[in-house]
Amino acid sequence: MGCDRKRIVISEVPSHITGFFSVFDNEDPSLKGSTGCGLTLSFSVRTKVENSERNELIFLGERKRIPTFENLLNLMNAEGIRAEIISSPPLAHGLGVSGAVALGTALCISLLRNMNLSYFEAGERAHIAEVISKTGLGDVIAESTGGVVIRRKPGAPGIGIADRLPVPELPVNLLFLGEKRTENILQDEEILRKVNEIGSECLRRFMREKTLRSFISLSYLFARETGIVDDELIEIVGEIMRKGGMAGVAMIGRTIFQINGNDLREYGEVFSSKITNTPGRIVHDSEISSKI
Amino acid sequence: MGCDRKRIVISEVPSHITGFFSVFDNEDPSLKGSTGCGLTLSFSVRTKVENSERNELIFLGERKRIPTFENLLNLMNAEGIRAEIISSPPLAHGLGVSGAVALGTALCISLLRNMNLSYFEAGERAHIAEVISKTGLGDVIAESTGGVVIRRKPGAPGIGIADRLPVPELPVNLLFLGEKRTENILQDEEILRKVNEIGSECLRRFMREKTLRSFISLSYLFARETGIVDDELIEIVGEIMRKGGMAGVAMIGRTIFQINGNDLREYGEVFSSKITNTPGRIVHDSEISSKI
């Protein structure tokens, strides 16, 4: 791997919060995925990728093992990759960080190693890495799209279909109440059956009334009815909803978000972000840096 | 139309330059379109839409008649719409401004009139308005996607397929050498046959080597071989290419662009922009303006 020692490629990928979803299983991991609705945030994940002696992932200054990252490197036949991640959102809080790391790393490796993949081709590898690592089912396609993303058909970028709800890039506040890991929840057959039944009903109802308010109401319904959200979180969201605010729980996590309102400040330390329409992208490639 | 007199909705849509393309005819205007490759620029079109006594389009301070706008209003059954356009790029210079006006207006009207269309639904109406007005075939889907856009399958947003080439948001200079109207060129059967033959060959070759350099070389080949570009422009692009620069002609227009280089300054006044990955979007809705 003595190739191009000094080349540096950097990507930036928005985080993604899902309000409601349903799971579509498939033997082919590029077809496996979820439908539902969520939003991407300017609260983003930056990944700097360069060649190295061995594979190495540095997450906020610490060496870390993230299975999604390791599976992605295997899928891309990439050895000797050093990725340094500066992530605003934390891992395992329902913000699709593992998907953002996978997508950002895939886009960078494609350039670093002159694989010259299209966005869909790089995104498909990131989606497969997420699916086989059981860390996410719909974050990669949402983060490849940007905005308030309506996942109509499951699957990888270029295979699934992701429409959007046109709204302004409103402020979004976040309250983090603890970790929750995706892989533990979707193993339970009974929970999965409920998620799929209620999630698909939410999407049907949303498609009949495509507004931000309806997205928020259906997300609240999903959180209450599926039983995958702790009562404490449901209560906080409920209180804000009764005051006319637009709040929800980030699936799957112990994180509450509020669109366009400041009520979360009553419950703890709040992080400020906003909806972004800009999908994950390359922000720097030392090989072709700006000459103007 | 006395409804909601004071509501104001504003959109921003990037401009779009095509390097090579081929035309796909179809009786259904949502399926009609083009394939090919181009890039969207931060040089953008802002559209402010509000309710009014009559339909009215103000383009850079002057009342104007743009058939694409009028057809769009008919398609959306929208009466009493006032649209004020602040466009950085000029009309009829190959930057997809009519498409940007159509997409931006469709997104705004959907909110203003509580039609609650999805992005694809609004984009489809904009695409149809372009197609029936003969002002463009692929700009709307490209401007709905953002970046260096590879139009793999023709048609409206949600129907056509648009992949991307992952590259940094590099600077792009523009040199405007005069007007050219899309509708006049694509009427000639012989030219159309050549465009389709060479355009589809360019896309095939591009898919085998998906790099910015290959996009530029194939765009140069397309400009030379199709005969739809004046010799003067081919010469300027050729001079820059021989110096190692990345230049091309904006299809269909008398506009030259250069990615990541300053050579165009020798030939006249240059406008500076950059590649943007952000697709057309809503930037303001007075009904739901920021409360934080």
Chai-1 contact restraints between the chains, C-beta under 6 A:
chainA,res_idxA,chainB,res_idxB,connection_type,confidence,min_distance_angstrom,max_distance_angstrom,comment,restraint_id
A,L107,B,P166,contact,1.0,0.0,6.0,A-B,restraint_1
A,N116,B,K210,contact,1.0,0.0,6.0,A-B,restraint_2
A,N116,B,T211,contact,1.0,0.0,6.0,A-B,restraint_3
A,S118,B,D163,contact,1.0,0.0,6.0,A-B,restraint_4
A,S118,B,K210,contact,1.0,0.0,6.0,A-B,restraint_5
A,Y119,B,D163,contact,1.0,0.0,6.0,A-B,restraint_6
A,Y119,B,R164,contact,1.0,0.0,6.0,A-B,restraint_7
A,Y119,B,P166,contact,1.0,0.0,6.0,A-B,restraint_8
A,F120,B,D163,contact,1.0,0.0,6.0,A-B,restraint_9
A,D163,B,S118,contact,1.0,0.0,6.0,A-B,restraint_10
A,D163,B,Y119,contact,1.0,0.0,6.0,A-B,restraint_11
A,D163,B,F120,contact,1.0,0.0,6.0,A-B,restraint_12
A,R164,B,Y119,contact,1.0,0.0,6.0,A-B,restraint_13
A,P166,B,L107,contact,1.0,0.0,6.0,A-B,restraint_14
A,P166,B,Y119,contact,1.0,0.0,6.0,A-B,restraint_15
A,P166,B,I282,contact,1.0,0.0,6.0,A-B,restraint_16
A,P168,B,I282,contact,1.0,0.0,6.0,A-B,restraint_17
A,P168,B,H284,contact,1.0,0.0,6.0,A-B,restraint_18
A,P168,B,D285,contact,1.0,0.0,6.0,A-B,restraint_19
A,P171,B,S290,contact,1.0,0.0,6.0,A-B,restraint_20
A,P171,B,I292,contact,1.0,0.0,6.0,A-B,restraint_21
A,K210,B,N116,contact,1.0,0.0,6.0,A-B,restraint_22
A,K210,B,S118,contact,1.0,0.0,6.0,A-B,restraint_23
A,T211,B,N116,contact,1.0,0.0,6.0,A-B,restraint_24
A,N260,B,K291,contact,1.0,0.0,6.0,A-B,restraint_25
A,G261,B,K291,contact,1.0,0.0,6.0,A-B,restraint_26
A,N262,B,I292,contact,1.0,0.0,6.0,A-B,restraint_27
A,N277,B,T278,contact,1.0,0.0,6.0,A-B,restraint_28
A,N277,B,R281,contact,1.0,0.0,6.0,A-B,restraint_29
A,T278,B,N277,contact,1.0,0.0,6.0,A-B,restraint_30
A,T278,B,T278,contact,1.0,0.0,6.0,A-B,restraint_31
A,R281,B,N277,contact,1.0,0.0,6.0,A-B,restraint_32
A,I282,B,P166,contact,1.0,0.0,6.0,A-B,restraint_33
A,I282,B,P168,contact,1.0,0.0,6.0,A-B,restraint_34
A,H284,B,P168,contact,1.0,0.0,6.0,A-B,restraint_35
A,D285,B,P168,contact,1.0,0.0,6.0,A-B,restraint_36
A,S290,B,P171,contact,1.0,0.0,6.0,A-B,restraint_37
A,K291,B,N260,contact,1.0,0.0,6.0,A-B,restraint_38
A,K291,B,G261,contact,1.0,0.0,6.0,A-B,restraint_39
A,I292,B,P171,contact,1.0,0.0,6.0,A-B,restraint_40
A,I292,B,N262,contact,1.0,0.0,6.0,A-B,restraint_41
